Each structure stands twice: as C-alpha cells, then as structure tokens.
Amino acid sequence: MKVYYYTRNQCELCREGKLLVELLQEDYPFEIVERDIDTNEEWTERFGLMIPVVEIDGEIIQYGKIDLMVLEEYIKTYLNQDGADARC
C-alpha cells in the first residue's frame, strides 16, 4: 500500500504530520510517497490551502492537522479489506 503525503517546505504542520505517518509505518506495512506541492502546479492548485494531505488509493483521508488515531483506524481497515495482515 502507498500513502501519498502532500507537503511543502517550511511547513511546521507538515513536519509534525509526517512524524505521525512515520510512526504508523513502524506498525503497518505501507510506503510513504512524499510529494512537495510546490513542484507541481496541479498539486499546488488542488492542495494549496489544505496541506498536509494524506491520500490513500485516490481518497483524501486527512488534511491539515493529522489525527494519529483516525489515520491508524483507516489504515487498519484498509489493510484488512485488502486481505493483508494489518500488523507487521
């Protein structure tokens, strides 16, 4: 599973959110694909006021202040639906 994390430089909220996503990565099998919205006009237009943004399988899961519990529950559910074992 890939978790797309939209961010930009000099964003403290983005740094804090990434730490939470990385924390979950210790317990669940997924890859983080970090995307700097300032490198792509479409991302800047789409996510400019929302960052950070967590997207899985084309669905925006969270944006702004990332909530660890909400994100973990989504990842657990997603992995279980996919037939994978949720815990590493």
Secondary structure as UniProt FT lines:
FT   STRAND          2..7
FT   TURN            9..10
FT   HELIX           12..25
FT   TURN            26..27
FT   STRAND          31..36
FT   HELIX           37..39
FT   HELIX           41..47
FT   TURN            48..50
FT   STRAND          53..56
FT   TURN            57..58
FT   STRAND          59..63
FT   HELIX           68..81
FT   TURN            82..83
//
